[in-house]
Amino acid sequence: MSTEIIVPAAVAFIAGFALYKKVDVFSVFTEGAKEGLRSAVSILPALCFLMTAIGMLRQSGAVEFITEIISPVAEKTGFPAEVIPLAVLRPFSGSGALGYYEELCKNLAPGSFPEKVASVLMGGSETTFYTVAVYYGAIGIKKGRNTVPAALSADFAAAILSVLAVNLLQR
């Protein structure tokens, strides 16, 4: 089966099954759209806050300040200093991290150790605060208890393991 017909075939199957089951597709679709809009409205305040906080972090120089503090320890452990801002930005902003990653790839030699670590880090970590804001906002959770510390621990582990994975696979 050609990949070009998978989506149209799936839509046709769903429409045919709905007709067979005598489901009012239009009313079900509009009800789902209403629910989607309600979810979007409920997460909007959290997303506005998050975007504002990300802008403040980047413009204030906090990322550079954190990088300067972490750099000496990171270099002693083998973590490339060039990748520290990426590790700091990634939990906050996927687009900010992607922008930094693209800039990093332009400035580093292709296949260099820092570039490989950055690539693994981008694929192995999550935009923690965005994800928490979206999911918790969508279902109305006000207190996340240990979610953010656990997720940030996973982001930290992803940074450490990205260096280990590149070291292991480079041999």
CNS distance restraints for C-alpha pairs under 8 A (distance, minus, plus):
assign (resid   1 and name CA) (resid   5 and name CA) 7.56 0.50 0.50
assign (resid   1 and name CA) (resid   6 and name CA) 7.81 0.50 0.50
assign (resid   2 and name CA) (resid   6 and name CA) 7.19 0.50 0.50
assign (resid   5 and name CA) (resid   9 and name CA) 5.78 0.50 0.50
assign (resid   6 and name CA) (resid  10 and name CA) 6.10 0.50 0.50
assign (resid   7 and name CA) (resid  11 and name CA) 6.22 0.50 0.50
assign (resid   8 and name CA) (resid  12 and name CA) 6.06 0.50 0.50
assign (resid   9 and name CA) (resid  13 and name CA) 6.03 0.50 0.50
assign (resid  10 and name CA) (resid  14 and name CA) 6.19 0.50 0.50
assign (resid  11 and name CA) (resid  15 and name CA) 6.11 0.50 0.50
assign (resid  12 and name CA) (resid  16 and name CA) 5.95 0.50 0.50
assign (resid  13 and name CA) (resid  17 and name CA) 6.00 0.50 0.50
assign (resid  14 and name CA) (resid  18 and name CA) 6.06 0.50 0.50
assign (resid  15 and name CA) (resid  19 and name CA) 6.21 0.50 0.50
assign (resid  15 and name CA) (resid  25 and name CA) 7.84 0.50 0.50
assign (resid  16 and name CA) (resid  20 and name CA) 6.15 0.50 0.50
assign (resid  17 and name CA) (resid  21 and name CA) 6.15 0.50 0.50
assign (resid  18 and name CA) (resid  22 and name CA) 5.91 0.50 0.50
assign (resid  18 and name CA) (resid  23 and name CA) 5.13 0.50 0.50
assign (resid  18 and name CA) (resid  24 and name CA) 7.62 0.50 0.50
assign (resid  18 and name CA) (resid  25 and name CA) 6.82 0.50 0.50
assign (resid  19 and name CA) (resid  23 and name CA) 6.17 0.50 0.50
assign (resid  23 and name CA) (resid  28 and name CA) 8.00 0.50 0.50
assign (resid  24 and name CA) (resid  28 and name CA) 6.37 0.50 0.50
assign (resid  25 and name CA) (resid  29 and name CA) 5.95 0.50 0.50
assign (resid  26 and name CA) (resid  30 and name CA) 6.13 0.50 0.50
assign (resid  27 and name CA) (resid  31 and name CA) 6.05 0.50 0.50
assign (resid  28 and name CA) (resid  32 and name CA) 6.21 0.50 0.50
assign (resid  29 and name CA) (resid  33 and name CA) 6.17 0.50 0.50
assign (resid  30 and name CA) (resid  34 and name CA) 6.15 0.50 0.50
assign (resid  31 and name CA) (resid  35 and name CA) 6.31 0.50 0.50
assign (resid  32 and name CA) (resid  36 and name CA) 6.16 0.50 0.50
assign (resid  33 and name CA) (resid  37 and name CA) 6.23 0.50 0.50
assign (resid  34 and name CA) (resid  38 and name CA) 6.23 0.50 0.50
assign (resid  35 and name CA) (resid  39 and name CA) 6.24 0.50 0.50
assign (resid  36 and name CA) (resid  40 and name CA) 6.20 0.50 0.50
assign (resid  37 and name CA) (resid  41 and name CA) 6.18 0.50 0.50
assign (resid  38 and name CA) (resid  42 and name CA) 6.20 0.50 0.50
assign (resid  39 and name CA) (resid  43 and name CA) 6.37 0.50 0.50
assign (resid  39 and name CA) (resid 137 and name CA) 7.89 0.50 0.50
assign (resid  39 and name CA) (resid 138 and name CA) 5.18 0.50 0.50
assign (resid  39 and name CA) (resid 139 and name CA) 7.87 0.50 0.50
assign (resid  40 and name CA) (resid  44 and name CA) 6.16 0.50 0.50
assign (resid  40 and name CA) (resid 138 and name CA) 7.33 0.50 0.50
assign (resid  41 and name CA) (resid  45 and name CA) 7.95 0.50 0.50
assign (resid  42 and name CA) (resid 137 and name CA) 5.96 0.50 0.50
assign (resid  42 and name CA) (resid 138 and name CA) 5.98 0.50 0.50
assign (resid  42 and name CA) (resid 140 and name CA) 7.77 0.50 0.50
assign (resid  43 and name CA) (resid  47 and name CA) 6.30 0.50 0.50
assign (resid  43 and name CA) (resid 133 and name CA) 6.99 0.50 0.50
assign (resid  43 and name CA) (resid 134 and name CA) 5.78 0.50 0.50
assign (resid  43 and name CA) (resid 136 and name CA) 7.97 0.50 0.50
assign (resid  43 and name CA) (resid 137 and name CA) 4.46 0.50 0.50
assign (resid  43 and name CA) (resid 138 and name CA) 5.56 0.50 0.50
assign (resid  44 and name CA) (resid  48 and name CA) 6.11 0.50 0.50
assign (resid  45 and name CA) (resid  49 and name CA) 6.25 0.50 0.50
assign (resid  46 and name CA) (resid  50 and name CA) 6.14 0.50 0.50
assign (resid  46 and name CA) (resid 133 and name CA) 5.60 0.50 0.50
assign (resid  46 and name CA) (resid 134 and name CA) 7.40 0.50 0.50
assign (resid  46 and name CA) (resid 137 and name CA) 6.72 0.50 0.50
assign (resid  47 and name CA) (resid  51 and name CA) 6.08 0.50 0.50
assign (resid  47 and name CA) (resid 130 and name CA) 7.30 0.50 0.50
assign (resid  47 and name CA) (resid 133 and name CA) 6.52 0.50 0.50
assign (resid  47 and name CA) (resid 134 and name CA) 7.21 0.50 0.50
assign (resid  48 and name CA) (resid  52 and name CA) 6.17 0.50 0.50
assign (resid  49 and name CA) (resid  53 and name CA) 6.12 0.50 0.50
assign (resid  50 and name CA) (resid  54 and name CA) 6.15 0.50 0.50
assign (resid  50 and name CA) (resid  92 and name CA) 7.89 0.50 0.50
assign (resid  50 and name CA) (resid 129 and name CA) 7.51 0.50 0.50
assign (resid  50 and name CA) (resid 130 and name CA) 7.05 0.50 0.50
assign (resid  50 and name CA) (resid 133 and name CA) 7.80 0.50 0.50
assign (resid  51 and name CA) (resid  55 and name CA) 6.21 0.50 0.50
assign (resid  52 and name CA) (resid  56 and name CA) 6.20 0.50 0.50
assign (resid  53 and name CA) (resid  57 and name CA) 6.10 0.50 0.50
assign (resid  54 and name CA) (resid  58 and name CA) 6.25 0.50 0.50
assign (resid  54 and name CA) (resid  92 and name CA) 6.60 0.50 0.50
assign (resid  54 and name CA) (resid  93 and name CA) 6.87 0.50 0.50
assign (resid  55 and name CA) (resid  59 and name CA) 6.03 0.50 0.50
assign (resid  56 and name CA) (resid  60 and name CA) 5.70 0.50 0.50
assign (resid  57 and name CA) (resid  61 and name CA) 6.63 0.50 0.50
assign (resid  57 and name CA) (resid  62 and name CA) 5.45 0.50 0.50
assign (resid  57 and name CA) (resid  63 and name CA) 6.49 0.50 0.50
assign (resid  58 and name CA) (resid  62 and name CA) 6.55 0.50 0.50
assign (resid  58 and name CA) (resid  63 and name CA) 6.24 0.50 0.50
assign (resid  61 and name CA) (resid  65 and name CA) 6.20 0.50 0.50
assign (resid  62 and name CA) (resid  66 and name CA) 6.05 0.50 0.50
assign (resid  63 and name CA) (resid  67 and name CA) 6.09 0.50 0.50
assign (resid  63 and name CA) (resid  85 and name CA) 6.25 0.50 0.50
assign (resid  63 and name CA) (resid  88 and name CA) 6.84 0.50 0.50
assign (resid  63 and name CA) (resid  89 and name CA) 7.43 0.50 0.50
assign (resid  64 and name CA) (resid  68 and name CA) 6.20 0.50 0.50
assign (resid  64 and name CA) (resid  85 and name CA) 7.12 0.50 0.50
assign (resid  65 and name CA) (resid  69 and name CA) 6.43 0.50 0.50
assign (resid  66 and name CA) (resid  70 and name CA) 6.15 0.50 0.50
assign (resid  66 and name CA) (resid  88 and name CA) 7.90 0.50 0.50
assign (resid  67 and name CA) (resid  71 and name CA) 5.75 0.50 0.50
assign (resid  67 and name CA) (resid  81 and name CA) 7.79 0.50 0.50
assign (resid  67 and name CA) (resid  84 and name CA) 5.93 0.50 0.50
assign (resid  67 and name CA) (resid  85 and name CA) 6.03 0.50 0.50
assign (resid  67 and name CA) (resid  88 and name CA) 7.90 0.50 0.50
assign (resid  68 and name CA) (resid  72 and name CA) 7.71 0.50 0.50
assign (resid  70 and name CA) (resid  74 and name CA) 5.99 0.50 0.50
assign (resid  70 and name CA) (resid  84 and name CA) 7.70 0.50 0.50
assign (resid  71 and name CA) (resid  75 and name CA) 5.96 0.50 0.50
assign (resid  71 and name CA) (resid  81 and name CA) 5.60 0.50 0.50
assign (resid  71 and name CA) (resid  84 and name CA) 7.33 0.50 0.50
assign (resid  72 and name CA) (resid  76 and name CA) 6.46 0.50 0.50
assign (resid  73 and name CA) (resid  77 and name CA) 6.49 0.50 0.50
assign (resid  74 and name CA) (resid  78 and name CA) 6.27 0.50 0.50
assign (resid  74 and name CA) (resid  79 and name CA) 4.93 0.50 0.50
assign (resid  74 and name CA) (resid  80 and name CA) 6.92 0.50 0.50
assign (resid  74 and name CA) (resid  81 and name CA) 6.71 0.50 0.50
assign (resid  75 and name CA) (resid  79 and name CA) 5.35 0.50 0.50
assign (resid  75 and name CA) (resid  80 and name CA) 6.07 0.50 0.50
assign (resid  75 and name CA) (resid  81 and name CA) 6.27 0.50 0.50
assign (resid  78 and name CA) (resid 163 and name CA) 7.47 0.50 0.50
assign (resid  79 and name CA) (resid  83 and name CA) 7.65 0.50 0.50
assign (resid  79 and name CA) (resid  84 and name CA) 7.90 0.50 0.50
assign (resid  79 and name CA) (resid 160 and name CA) 7.58 0.50 0.50
assign (resid  79 and name CA) (resid 163 and name CA) 6.37 0.50 0.50
assign (resid  80 and name CA) (resid  84 and name CA) 7.05 0.50 0.50
assign (resid  80 and name CA) (resid 113 and name CA) 7.95 0.50 0.50
assign (resid  80 and name CA) (resid 114 and name CA) 5.63 0.50 0.50
assign (resid  80 and name CA) (resid 117 and name CA) 7.98 0.50 0.50
assign (resid  82 and name CA) (resid 104 and name CA) 7.62 0.50 0.50
assign (resid  82 and name CA) (resid 114 and name CA) 6.76 0.50 0.50
assign (resid  83 and name CA) (resid  87 and name CA) 6.40 0.50 0.50
assign (resid  83 and name CA) (resid 114 and name CA) 6.47 0.50 0.50
assign (resid  83 and name CA) (resid 117 and name CA) 7.47 0.50 0.50
assign (resid  83 and name CA) (resid 118 and name CA) 5.97 0.50 0.50
assign (resid  84 and name CA) (resid  88 and name CA) 6.21 0.50 0.50
assign (resid  85 and name CA) (resid  89 and name CA) 6.01 0.50 0.50
assign (resid  85 and name CA) (resid 100 and name CA) 7.88 0.50 0.50
assign (resid  86 and name CA) (resid  90 and name CA) 5.82 0.50 0.50
assign (resid  86 and name CA) (resid  97 and name CA) 5.62 0.50 0.50
assign (resid  86 and name CA) (resid 100 and name CA) 6.48 0.50 0.50
assign (resid  86 and name CA) (resid 101 and name CA) 6.77 0.50 0.50
assign (resid  86 and name CA) (resid 118 and name CA) 7.32 0.50 0.50
assign (resid  87 and name CA) (resid  91 and name CA) 7.54 0.50 0.50
assign (resid  87 and name CA) (resid 121 and name CA) 7.45 0.50 0.50
assign (resid  87 and name CA) (resid 155 and name CA) 7.97 0.50 0.50
assign (resid  87 and name CA) (resid 156 and name CA) 7.99 0.50 0.50
assign (resid  87 and name CA) (resid 159 and name CA) 6.54 0.50 0.50
assign (resid  88 and name CA) (resid  92 and name CA) 7.79 0.50 0.50
assign (resid  89 and name CA) (resid  93 and name CA) 5.97 0.50 0.50
assign (resid  89 and name CA) (resid  94 and name CA) 7.85 0.50 0.50
assign (resid  89 and name CA) (resid  96 and name CA) 6.64 0.50 0.50
assign (resid  89 and name CA) (resid  97 and name CA) 5.43 0.50 0.50
assign (resid  90 and name CA) (resid  94 and name CA) 5.88 0.50 0.50
assign (resid  90 and name CA) (resid  96 and name CA) 7.47 0.50 0.50
assign (resid  90 and name CA) (resid  97 and name CA) 5.09 0.50 0.50
assign (resid  90 and name CA) (resid 122 and name CA) 7.61 0.50 0.50
assign (resid  90 and name CA) (resid 125 and name CA) 7.36 0.50 0.50
assign (resid  90 and name CA) (resid 126 and name CA) 6.80 0.50 0.50
assign (resid  90 and name CA) (resid 127 and name CA) 5.60 0.50 0.50
assign (resid  90 and name CA) (resid 128 and name CA) 7.93 0.50 0.50
assign (resid  91 and name CA) (resid 125 and name CA) 7.74 0.50 0.50
assign (resid  91 and name CA) (resid 126 and name CA) 6.06 0.50 0.50
assign (resid  91 and name CA) (resid 127 and name CA) 4.17 0.50 0.50
assign (resid  91 and name CA) (resid 128 and name CA) 4.65 0.50 0.50
assign (resid  91 and name CA) (resid 129 and name CA) 6.07 0.50 0.50
assign (resid  91 and name CA) (resid 130 and name CA) 7.79 0.50 0.50
assign (resid  91 and name CA) (resid 152 and name CA) 7.31 0.50 0.50
assign (resid  91 and name CA) (resid 155 and name CA) 7.00 0.50 0.50
assign (resid  92 and name CA) (resid 127 and name CA) 5.56 0.50 0.50
assign (resid  92 and name CA) (resid 128 and name CA) 6.39 0.50 0.50
assign (resid  92 and name CA) (resid 129 and name CA) 5.43 0.50 0.50
assign (resid  92 and name CA) (resid 130 and name CA) 6.51 0.50 0.50
assign (resid  93 and name CA) (resid  97 and name CA) 5.95 0.50 0.50
assign (resid  93 and name CA) (resid 127 and name CA) 5.83 0.50 0.50
assign (resid  93 and name CA) (resid 129 and name CA) 7.88 0.50 0.50
assign (resid  93 and name CA) (resid 130 and name CA) 7.00 0.50 0.50
assign (resid  94 and name CA) (resid  98 and name CA) 5.97 0.50 0.50
assign (resid  94 and name CA) (resid 126 and name CA) 7.89 0.50 0.50
assign (resid  94 and name CA) (resid 127 and name CA) 5.69 0.50 0.50
assign (resid  95 and name CA) (resid  99 and name CA) 6.06 0.50 0.50
assign (resid  96 and name CA) (resid 100 and name CA) 6.27 0.50 0.50
assign (resid  97 and name CA) (resid 101 and name CA) 5.95 0.50 0.50
assign (resid  97 and name CA) (resid 122 and name CA) 7.95 0.50 0.50
assign (resid  98 and name CA) (resid 102 and name CA) 6.11 0.50 0.50
assign (resid  98 and name CA) (resid 122 and name CA) 7.87 0.50 0.50
assign (resid  99 and name CA) (resid 103 and name CA) 6.32 0.50 0.50
assign (resid 100 and name CA) (resid 104 and name CA) 6.01 0.50 0.50
assign (resid 101 and name CA) (resid 105 and name CA) 6.15 0.50 0.50
assign (resid 101 and name CA) (resid 118 and name CA) 6.94 0.50 0.50
assign (resid 101 and name CA) (resid 119 and name CA) 7.93 0.50 0.50
assign (resid 101 and name CA) (resid 122 and name CA) 8.00 0.50 0.50
assign (resid 102 and name CA) (resid 106 and name CA) 6.32 0.50 0.50
assign (resid 103 and name CA) (resid 107 and name CA) 6.39 0.50 0.50
assign (resid 104 and name CA) (resid 108 and name CA) 6.10 0.50 0.50
assign (resid 104 and name CA) (resid 115 and name CA) 7.23 0.50 0.50
assign (resid 105 and name CA) (resid 109 and name CA) 7.44 0.50 0.50
assign (resid 105 and name CA) (resid 110 and name CA) 7.14 0.50 0.50
assign (resid 105 and name CA) (resid 115 and name CA) 6.17 0.50 0.50
assign (resid 108 and name CA) (resid 112 and name CA) 6.89 0.50 0.50
assign (resid 108 and name CA) (resid 114 and name CA) 7.71 0.50 0.50
assign (resid 108 and name CA) (resid 115 and name CA) 6.52 0.50 0.50
assign (resid 109 and name CA) (resid 115 and name CA) 7.50 0.50 0.50
assign (resid 110 and name CA) (resid 115 and name CA) 6.89 0.50 0.50
assign (resid 111 and name CA) (resid 115 and name CA) 6.25 0.50 0.50
assign (resid 111 and name CA) (resid 116 and name CA) 6.18 0.50 0.50
assign (resid 112 and name CA) (resid 116 and name CA) 6.23 0.50 0.50
assign (resid 113 and name CA) (resid 117 and name CA) 6.18 0.50 0.50
assign (resid 113 and name CA) (resid 166 and name CA) 7.44 0.50 0.50
assign (resid 114 and name CA) (resid 118 and name CA) 6.07 0.50 0.50
assign (resid 115 and name CA) (resid 119 and name CA) 6.20 0.50 0.50
assign (resid 116 and name CA) (resid 120 and name CA) 6.25 0.50 0.50
assign (resid 116 and name CA) (resid 166 and name CA) 6.63 0.50 0.50
assign (resid 117 and name CA) (resid 121 and name CA) 6.02 0.50 0.50
assign (resid 117 and name CA) (resid 162 and name CA) 5.53 0.50 0.50
assign (resid 117 and name CA) (resid 163 and name CA) 5.66 0.50 0.50
assign (resid 117 and name CA) (resid 166 and name CA) 6.22 0.50 0.50
assign (resid 118 and name CA) (resid 122 and name CA) 6.10 0.50 0.50
assign (resid 118 and name CA) (resid 162 and name CA) 7.83 0.50 0.50
assign (resid 119 and name CA) (resid 123 and name CA) 6.42 0.50 0.50
assign (resid 120 and name CA) (resid 124 and name CA) 5.87 0.50 0.50
assign (resid 120 and name CA) (resid 162 and name CA) 5.49 0.50 0.50
assign (resid 120 and name CA) (resid 166 and name CA) 7.78 0.50 0.50
assign (resid 121 and name CA) (resid 125 and name CA) 5.87 0.50 0.50
assign (resid 121 and name CA) (resid 158 and name CA) 6.37 0.50 0.50
assign (resid 121 and name CA) (resid 159 and name CA) 5.93 0.50 0.50
assign (resid 121 and name CA) (resid 162 and name CA) 5.58 0.50 0.50
assign (resid 122 and name CA) (resid 126 and name CA) 7.95 0.50 0.50
assign (resid 124 and name CA) (resid 158 and name CA) 5.98 0.50 0.50
assign (resid 124 and name CA) (resid 162 and name CA) 7.61 0.50 0.50
assign (resid 125 and name CA) (resid 154 and name CA) 7.70 0.50 0.50
assign (resid 125 and name CA) (resid 155 and name CA) 5.63 0.50 0.50
assign (resid 125 and name CA) (resid 158 and name CA) 5.82 0.50 0.50
assign (resid 125 and name CA) (resid 159 and name CA) 7.82 0.50 0.50
assign (resid 126 and name CA) (resid 131 and name CA) 7.91 0.50 0.50
assign (resid 126 and name CA) (resid 155 and name CA) 6.93 0.50 0.50
assign (resid 127 and name CA) (resid 131 and name CA) 6.13 0.50 0.50
assign (resid 128 and name CA) (resid 132 and name CA) 6.12 0.50 0.50
assign (resid 128 and name CA) (resid 148 and name CA) 7.30 0.50 0.50
assign (resid 128 and name CA) (resid 151 and name CA) 6.27 0.50 0.50
assign (resid 128 and name CA) (resid 152 and name CA) 7.01 0.50 0.50
assign (resid 128 and name CA) (resid 155 and name CA) 7.96 0.50 0.50
assign (resid 129 and name CA) (resid 133 and name CA) 5.98 0.50 0.50
assign (resid 129 and name CA) (resid 148 and name CA) 7.50 0.50 0.50
assign (resid 130 and name CA) (resid 134 and name CA) 6.10 0.50 0.50
assign (resid 131 and name CA) (resid 135 and name CA) 6.04 0.50 0.50
assign (resid 132 and name CA) (resid 136 and name CA) 5.58 0.50 0.50
assign (resid 132 and name CA) (resid 137 and name CA) 7.77 0.50 0.50
assign (resid 132 and name CA) (resid 148 and name CA) 7.61 0.50 0.50
assign (resid 133 and name CA) (resid 137 and name CA) 5.54 0.50 0.50
assign (resid 134 and name CA) (resid 138 and name CA) 5.96 0.50 0.50
assign (resid 135 and name CA) (resid 139 and name CA) 6.45 0.50 0.50
assign (resid 136 and name CA) (resid 140 and name CA) 5.69 0.50 0.50
assign (resid 136 and name CA) (resid 141 and name CA) 4.95 0.50 0.50
assign (resid 136 and name CA) (resid 142 and name CA) 7.31 0.50 0.50
assign (resid 136 and name CA) (resid 144 and name CA) 7.93 0.50 0.50
assign (resid 137 and name CA) (resid 141 and name CA) 6.47 0.50 0.50
assign (resid 144 and name CA) (resid 148 and name CA) 7.24 0.50 0.50
assign (resid 146 and name CA) (resid 150 and name CA) 5.98 0.50 0.50
assign (resid 147 and name CA) (resid 151 and name CA) 6.01 0.50 0.50
assign (resid 148 and name CA) (resid 152 and name CA) 5.95 0.50 0.50
assign (resid 149 and name CA) (resid 153 and name CA) 6.07 0.50 0.50
assign (resid 150 and name CA) (resid 154 and name CA) 6.33 0.50 0.50
assign (resid 151 and name CA) (resid 155 and name CA) 6.29 0.50 0.50
assign (resid 152 and name CA) (resid 156 and name CA) 6.14 0.50 0.50
assign (resid 153 and name CA) (resid 157 and name CA) 6.11 0.50 0.50
assign (resid 154 and name CA) (resid 158 and name CA) 6.06 0.50 0.50
assign (resid 155 and name CA) (resid 159 and name CA) 6.35 0.50 0.50
assign (resid 156 and name CA) (resid 160 and name CA) 6.41 0.50 0.50
assign (resid 157 and name CA) (resid 161 and name CA) 5.90 0.50 0.50
assign (resid 158 and name CA) (resid 162 and name CA) 5.86 0.50 0.50
assign (resid 159 and name CA) (resid 163 and name CA) 6.82 0.50 0.50
assign (resid 160 and name CA) (resid 164 and name CA) 6.55 0.50 0.50
assign (resid 161 and name CA) (resid 165 and name CA) 5.82 0.50 0.50
assign (resid 162 and name CA) (resid 166 and name CA) 6.17 0.50 0.50
assign (resid 163 and name CA) (resid 167 and name CA) 6.12 0.50 0.50
assign (resid 164 and name CA) (resid 168 and name CA) 6.06 0.50 0.50
assign (resid 165 and name CA) (resid 169 and name CA) 6.06 0.50 0.50
assign (resid 166 and name CA) (resid 170 and name CA) 5.82 0.50 0.50
assign (resid 167 and name CA) (resid 171 and name CA) 6.89 0.50 0.50
